[in-house]
């Protein structure tokens, strides 16, 4: 059984016991969260598609830790002018564990 759930503006495929990296959530580590924006439910071949969400479906998750992602380099260059610039950033992420799917 899996669901497509919207968390922090992005869609994720969630299964029980799966770890996901999502944009930073406002919550303490080892706390539980519930997400109600379930867009699709697949239960052994029986597919329910929401319009826009599936009623009564939710995903229970536990926040494992807050961390920063890998460094992303942004390199800009213009030819023949000697202009080049390198910037980088690390995205703030939250690792969550899908504990239960209520559908």
N, C-alpha and C positions, 0 to 999 in steps of 0.2 A: 504494500500500500504506500502510495506517495501522494503528495499534494504540491501544487504550485501556490506559493504564498508571497504576498508583497510585504517586504520589510524595509523600512526607511527609504521608500521610493524605488526599490529594485525588486525584481521577481527572482525567487529561488525555488529550486526543487528540494523539498524536504521529506525525509524518511525518518522513521524512528531510529534513534541511535546515531544519526549523522551529525557531524560537526560542520558548521557554516561560519564563514567570515563575512560580516556585514559592516556597514558604516557604523561609526561609534554610536552606541545607544546610551541613554541616560539611565543608568542603573548600577547597583553595586555588584561586585563579583559574588558568585554563589547565590544570587537572587533569581527568582523565577519571573518569567514574563509570558504573556499570552498575546498572540497575534490573531486577529479576527478576519483580516483581508485575505481569505482563501479563495483563489480564483478557479481552481480545478481540483477535483478529487478523483483518483484512480484507485479503486479497490478490487484488485484481481481481474481487471478487464472491464469492470463496470465504471464508466466514466461519467462524472457529473460536472458540467460546466456551469459556472455562475453567470448571472446577468445583473450586475458585474461581479458579485461575490456569491459564494455558496452559503445559503442560510443555515445557521446552526453549526457551522464548521469552525474550528479554531485549532491552533497549534500551541502547545505548551513547551516553552524552552527555558533553559537554565543558562545564565551568563557564566562562562568559564573564566575568561580574562579579557582585559583591555590591552591592546598592543598597537604597535606601528607596523605598517606594511613595508615591503621592500622599497628601496629608493628608486624613484622614477626620474630620469634625466631628460631635460628639455634643452636641446641644442639648437641654436639659431645661427645662421651664417648667411652673409651676402657676398657673392663672389666679386672679386676685383676691387673691393673697398677696404679689405682688412678688418671687416666687422665680424666678430663671432662672440657669442655669449652662451654660457652654460648655466642653467638653473636646475634645481632639483627639489623634490619634496617627498615626504613620506606620509602616506595616508593614515589617519587614525582609524583603527578597526576594533571590532569586538568579536570574540570567538564565542559562539553559542552552541549548545547541544540540544537537539530536538528530543524531548523526553516522551511526549505523547501527542497523538493526533486524534482529535475529536471530530468525527464526521457523521 
